[in-house]
């Protein structure tokens, strides 16, 4: 696989997961352990 594409995909997934976790923290009083 192209390393550049792989890097972009990894960054995209990391950003996506960050947004999801921020949403969960915003909506939940206590984040799940």
NUNUTOR-753558 format. One line per 3 residues: number of its first residue (from 1); their letters; for each residue z negated, x negated, y of N, C-alpha, C. Coordinates in nm, 4 decimals. Layout:
BEGIN
NUM> A> Z,X,Y,Z,X,Y,Z,X,Y; ...
! end
This chain:
BEGIN
1> XXX> 0.0000,-0.0843,-0.1207,0.0000,0.0000,0.0000,0.0000,-0.0875,0.1253; 0.0541,-0.0328,0.2314,0.0602,-0.1068,0.3578,-0.0803,-0.1200,0.4161; -0.1263,-0.2447,0.4401,-0.2625,-0.2650,0.4928,-0.2854,-0.1939,0.6259
4> XXX> -0.1815,-0.1884,0.7097,-0.1965,-0.1234,0.8403,-0.2221,0.0258,0.8221; -0.1447,0.0869,0.7340,-0.1625,0.2300,0.7076,-0.3004,0.2547,0.6470; -0.3409,0.1647,0.5564,-0.4711,0.1782,0.4914,-0.5825,0.1686,0.5952
7> XXX> -0.5657,0.0772,0.6912,-0.6664,0.0605,0.7965,-0.6752,0.1871,0.8818; -0.5589,0.2411,0.9179,-0.5566,0.3627,0.9999,-0.6191,0.4791,0.9249; -0.5901,0.4885,0.7955,-0.6456,0.5966,0.7144,-0.7975,0.5848,0.7072
10> XXX> -0.8462,0.4628,0.6882,-0.9911,0.4405,0.6798,-1.0582,0.4783,0.8119; -0.9966,0.4387,0.9233,-1.0519,0.4711,1.0545,-1.0506,0.6217,1.0773; -0.9425,0.6870,1.0334,-0.9301,0.8320,1.0500,-1.0386,0.9039,0.9716
13> XXX> -1.0597,0.8620,0.8461,-1.1619,0.9242,0.7614,-1.3007,0.9003,0.8203; -1.3250,0.7800,0.8695,-1.4552,0.7482,0.9279,-1.4813,0.8360,1.0499; -1.3783,0.8543,1.1336,-1.3922,0.9386,1.2522,-1.4163,1.0838,1.2123
16> XXX> -1.3450,1.1271,1.1075,-1.3592,1.2647,1.0586,-1.5009,1.2888,1.0084; -1.5509,1.1960,0.9266,-1.6860,1.2100,0.8723,-1.7892,1.2074,0.9846; -1.7637,1.1265,1.0883,-1.8559,1.1181,1.2009,-1.8636,1.2523,1.2726
19> XXX> -1.7492,1.3159,1.2924,-1.7463,1.4465,1.3594,-1.8164,1.5513,1.2749; -1.7974,1.5460,1.1423,-1.8620,1.6421,1.0528,-2.0132,1.6254,1.0596; -2.0604,1.5002,1.0528,-2.2044,1.4760,1.0538,-2.2643,1.5170,1.1883
22> XXX> -2.1893,1.4963,1.2963,-2.2379,1.5379,1.4278,-2.2482,1.6896,1.4349; -2.1523,1.7593,1.3746,-2.1555,1.9053,1.3731,-2.2756,1.9550,1.2936; -2.3023,1.8917,1.1796,-2.4154,1.9319,1.0961,-2.5466,1.9077,1.1699
25> XXX> -2.5558,1.7938,1.2382,-2.6775,1.7634,1.3135,-2.6954,1.8640,1.4267; -2.5848,1.9070,1.4859,-2.5897,2.0004,1.5976,-2.6363,2.1379,1.5511; -2.5908,2.1805,1.4333,-2.6186,2.3161,1.3881,-2.7455,2.3256,1.3046
28> XXX> -2.7883,2.2149,1.2455,-2.9073,2.2184,1.1607,-3.0253,2.1562,1.2334; -3.1403,2.2227,1.2272,-3.2599,2.1698,1.2916,-3.3004,2.0392,1.2238; -3.2950,2.0381,1.0910,-3.3274,1.9176,1.0155,-3.2108,1.8818,0.9241
31> XXX> -3.1509,1.7634,0.9432,-3.0416,1.7205,0.8555,-3.0889,1.7048,0.7118; -3.0004,1.7360,0.6180,-3.0374,1.7259,0.4767,-3.0553,1.5806,0.4371; -3.1532,1.5562,0.3527,-3.1782,1.4194,0.3055,-3.0988,1.3930,0.1797
! end
